[in-house]
Amino acid sequence: MSRLSEKNCTACRVDSPLLSEADVHTALLQLPDWEIEDVGGINQLMRVYRFKNFVSALVFTQAVGELAEAYGHHPALLTEWGKVKVSWWTHKIHGVHENDVIMAAKTEQLFLTRFAT
């Protein structure tokens, strides 16, 4: 995961390629708590993070939002009592791009360094 989290996102265009199934599988080996979720025919990288209360979940949501702004790539975030669902995919290409894998790794690193208990 550290290798992925050290990468930077690249500008994504409408003709940018989706990651192949093999590349997604390789990435998931480095992100074992993440999975691919099909949402309306669009593959997304998804993970649910658990917290002891709503406030902790909200603080994590804000931190992920700040991370997303720093890289100009934004996830779907669903914050509930004691959990946050993070979903990364690239809207322009309707699926998973290398940027999504990089941002999932950065999200994981953020959680492990600041929020894991």
C-alpha angles and dihedrals in degrees: 000000000000091000092054094044091054093058124093128227120254127216109276122213132191090260094050112124125252115236112265119245088253092053091048090049091050091049092050089056086064092042103044096169092054126084140183114257122191109221112182092332094312119112115227133181107239139181134167116217118202126218137179094245146354096270092057090048090050093050089052091049090054091048092051089049091054090048090050092050091050091057099034092236119111134201133203108258125195113187119194135158105301098353146067124199112208120193124184125192136132114255095199093061099029097236149038119330128178088261089064093054090047092050092046088054091048090049090051092049090049091052094046095047100041111018113026113107 
